[in-house]
Amino acid sequence: MARFAIALLALSAAACSGKDPYNPGEPIGEFHVTAKLVSSTCGQTPNPWEFDVKLRHDQSTLFWVQGGAPANGHVDPRARATITSTASQTLRDADPKTGLPACVVSRADALDVTLASGGAPASDLKTATAFAGSLTYTFTPGQGSDCSDQLLSTSGDYESLPCAIHYELSGQRTKDLPK
């Protein structure tokens, strides 16, 4: 609940400042992404996986805007950006009648991309027309969690826990974004 209050406060502060927290910085463009599966210990995943993402920047910070709040990371002088984020989700509440603990799974995302323009690293982020790199999702049960009922062997969604999914990505700019 405290996290929700902090997030609400941050969004309120951004709203009062006139900045849109879902469209930070300056636009780079919208990109169509093709992700090719390299490996998965989680079970079946889409391959290839295609989606669209908006990229924005503020000096040397890259924003990956896809759905909810943007993820962000630092862009080095060679136009390489690393973005990491984590989130936890309760997949099943604890059952006080049986004493079964809750199943809470943390997902850690790691994106590593290099932005390009004309086949070379983008010296100016706003001119980026493509990117290539990797995306890894790692799923780990929280401490004290019992997620045995979430495995494929028990009609769940995961082949094993912890597990990881690794994709190689390429993205092509499909349109400009309004300022």
C-alpha positions in Angstrom: 0.0 0.0 0.0 2.9 2.3 0.8 4.3 1.7 -2.8 0.9 2.7 -4.3 0.8 5.9 -2.2 4.4 6.8 -3.3 3.6 6.1 -7.0 0.4 8.1 -6.7 2.3 11.0 -5.1 4.9 10.8 -7.9 2.3 10.8 -10.6 0.5 13.7 -8.8 3.7 15.7 -8.6 4.4 15.1 -12.3 0.8 16.1 -13.2 1.2 19.4 -11.2 4.5 20.1 -13.1 2.7 19.7 -16.4 4.9 16.7 -17.3 3.3 13.5 -18.5 4.8 10.6 -16.6 3.8 8.2 -19.4 5.5 10.2 -22.1 8.7 11.5 -20.5 11.5 13.3 -22.3 11.6 13.9 -26.0 10.3 11.5 -28.6 12.5 9.3 -30.7 9.8 7.2 -32.5 7.6 4.1 -32.5 9.4 0.9 -33.4 8.2 -2.5 -34.6 10.1 -5.2 -32.7 10.8 -8.7 -33.7 12.0 -10.9 -30.9 13.5 -14.4 -31.6 13.6 -16.9 -28.8 17.1 -18.0 -27.8 16.2 -20.1 -24.8 13.4 -20.7 -22.3 13.4 -22.8 -19.1 9.9 -21.5 -18.3 8.0 -23.4 -21.0 6.5 -22.4 -24.3 6.7 -18.8 -25.3 6.0 -17.0 -28.5 8.6 -17.4 -31.2 9.0 -15.1 -33.0 7.3 -12.5 -30.9 6.3 -9.2 -32.5 5.2 -6.0 -30.7 5.5 -2.2 -30.9 7.2 0.1 -28.5 7.7 3.8 -28.2 11.2 5.1 -27.5 11.8 8.5 -25.8 14.9 10.1 -24.3 16.1 12.8 -22.0 19.7 13.5 -22.7 21.4 10.2 -21.9 18.3 8.4 -20.5 16.4 6.1 -22.8 12.7 5.5 -22.0 11.0 2.2 -23.2 7.3 3.0 -23.3 5.0 0.0 -23.7 1.7 -0.1 -21.8 2.2 1.1 -18.3 4.8 3.3 -16.7 8.0 3.6 -18.9 11.1 1.7 -18.0 14.4 3.7 -18.3 18.1 3.3 -18.4 21.3 5.1 -19.2 22.6 5.3 -22.8 26.4 5.2 -23.1 28.5 7.1 -25.7 28.3 4.1 -28.1 24.4 4.3 -28.1 24.1 1.2 -25.9 21.3 1.2 -23.3 20.7 -1.2 -20.5 17.3 -1.1 -18.8 16.3 -3.3 -15.8 13.1 -3.5 -13.9 11.5 -5.8 -11.4 8.0 -6.5 -10.2 6.3 -9.0 -8.0 2.9 -10.6 -8.4 0.9 -12.8 -6.1 -0.3 -15.7 -8.3 -2.1 -17.4 -5.4 -3.0 -16.1 -2.0 -2.1 -18.1 1.1 -4.7 -20.7 2.2 -5.1 -20.4 6.0 -7.2 -23.5 6.1 -4.5 -25.8 4.7 -1.5 -23.7 5.8 -0.3 -23.4 2.2 1.8 -20.2 1.8 1.1 -17.7 -0.9 2.8 -18.0 -4.3 4.5 -14.7 -5.1 6.7 -14.6 -8.2 9.2 -11.8 -8.9 9.9 -11.0 -12.6 13.2 -9.3 -13.4 13.5 -7.8 -16.9 16.9 -7.0 -18.5 17.0 -5.2 -21.8 20.3 -4.4 -23.5 20.0 -2.6 -26.9 22.2 -0.5 -29.2 20.4 2.2 -31.1 21.5 2.8 -34.7 21.0 5.4 -37.5 22.0 4.5 -41.0 23.7 1.3 -40.0 26.0 3.0 -37.4 25.5 3.7 -33.7 23.2 6.7 -33.3 25.3 9.6 -32.3 22.1 11.6 -31.6 19.3 9.5 -30.0 16.5 11.4 -31.8 17.9 10.2 -35.2 17.8 6.5 -34.2 16.0 4.4 -36.9 16.7 0.9 -35.5 18.0 -1.1 -32.6 19.3 -4.5 -31.8 20.0 -6.4 -28.6 18.5 -8.8 -26.1 15.7 -9.1 -23.6 15.7 -11.5 -20.7 12.8 -12.2 -18.3 13.7 -14.1 -15.1 10.9 -15.5 -12.8 11.7 -16.3 -9.2 9.4 -17.4 -6.4 9.5 -15.0 -3.4 11.0 -16.1 -0.1 8.6 -18.4 1.7 6.4 -18.9 -1.4 5.1 -22.2 -2.4 4.5 -22.2 -6.2 4.5 -25.9 -6.8 0.9 -25.6 -8.1 2.1 -23.2 -10.8 4.2 -25.8 -12.6 3.1 -27.5 -15.9 3.2 -30.8 -14.1 0.3 -29.6 -11.9 -1.6 -27.7 -14.7 0.2 -24.5 -14.1 2.0 -22.1 -16.5 5.7 -22.7 -15.8 7.9 -25.6 -16.7 10.1 -24.8 -13.7 10.7 -22.1 -11.2 12.9 -20.2 -11.1 13.1 -19.9 -14.8 14.3 -17.5 -17.6 13.3 -16.5 -21.1 15.9 -15.0 -23.4 15.2 -13.2 -26.7 17.3 -11.5 -29.3 15.6 -8.3 -30.5 15.6 -6.1 -33.6 13.5 -3.0 -33.9 12.8 -0.7 -36.9 11.3 2.8 -36.6 7.9 2.8 -38.1 6.7 6.3 -37.3 7.6 9.6 -35.6 6.0 10.6 -32.4 4.4 14.0 -31.6 6.4 16.2 -29.2 
